């Protein structure tokens, strides 16, 4: 390999970006990490720690941090963009002068940009025009990745080189990297599951049981795949790590930021109080509104997303939302097997037959 082939740049100083930077360094790559905060840069370079997000995690000393984008991006073959969705486009624009068409750009952010309802990979394409673009997503709680617990993720791209480069840089004995060519499906799975983690947290705080959690997760999976298919994704993607896999971990773990926001609201906190107590970005809060509005505009049936929107932004108590959902229409289980419209037609025919 050439020297460029061994250089990886990570944009972002959060927990997941930091963990990925260290994994790539463990795999022998020369890693440079960009952060806005000079104090965190100093801590990573001096103490090999990120005291704000992963204080107990020993970062590989081969990771070198800087506030200078030009230096971080210099000669990197792989660029991992781990920036929250609200600042994602801004950082990519700042980085654009030092990006090159041969570089591989991969988003690790699970969110949607409000302006134009854009996924992060679409922003990478729009801002750069590059062809080597991918998405990394899956059931990847950063703290567990940092603890080197067995974890799997998905690299999704239409570009074979992007998939193989990411597998080489990040795959190791505790972090498995599987491949997909359904970039939109994988990316939508990562963004949409955050909505339902909030609902799961609320349900847990309200004392609802395992039957409820199971119902929420499976109906969430139906909504996710229904919406994603309307946007051009493959419904089979949601049977994989980036769909049901990510949904399970996010709806089941107190380590999930979105779950914790929902739990706090289920205990009576306002949205602002719940987000403030978290101290980090919970992508699902913004995603609820964006997806609800998009589904409403395009006629996609998403009762869970609608209910969460009412709780988060219209002041409806969480317990009342749960009751409303149970009074909703009983339709098909898996609509790619039995379409919802067929169930409606069956009901109309039965009512007509019985004089209903």
Number of C-alpha atoms within 10 A of each C-alpha: 5 6 11 15 16 19 23 27 29 27 29 21 24 19 20 23 22 27 25 23 30 28 25 26 24 19 14 13 23 21 28 25 28 26 20 14 11 13 12 22 22 17 15 24 18 12 14 22 22 24 14 12 17 18 12 13 18 16 25 20 16 18 24 23 27 21 18 13 22 16 16 25 26 16 19 24 20 25 24 24 25 24 26 22 21 16 10 22 18 14 16 18 14 12 18 16 11 13 23 16 11 12 21 24 27 26 26 24 25 28 28 29 20 15 8 7 13 14 21 29 23 18 19 24 15 12 15 19 12 16 17 21 25 32 31 29 27 28 20 23 19 21 18 14 19 20 13 15 13 13 18 20 23 26 28 28 25 15 16 14 13 23 26 15 16 26 19 13 23 21 18 17 10 14 19 14 22 19 17 21 19 20 24 24 27 29 31 26 31 29 26 29 30 28 30 28 32 29 31 28 28 26 24 20 18 17 11 12 10 11 8 14 19 14 11 19 22 16 17 24 24 20 21 27 26 21 25 23 16 14 13 11 21 18 21 13 21 23 12 18 22 29 28 23 20 26 27 19 19 29 27 16 16 15 15 21 24 30 29 26 30 31 24 22 26 25 18 16 15 16 18 11 13 21 21 12 13 14 9 12 16 23 21 26 22 20 25 26 20 19 24 21 15 14 18 13 9 12 11 16 15 19 17 21 24 19 21 26 24 17 20 21 12 10 11 14 15 23 13 11 18 18 10 11 13 9 8 9 9 10 15 16 14 15 15 13 8 12 13 17 12 13 16 15 11 12 13 13 13 12 11 10 9 8 7 8
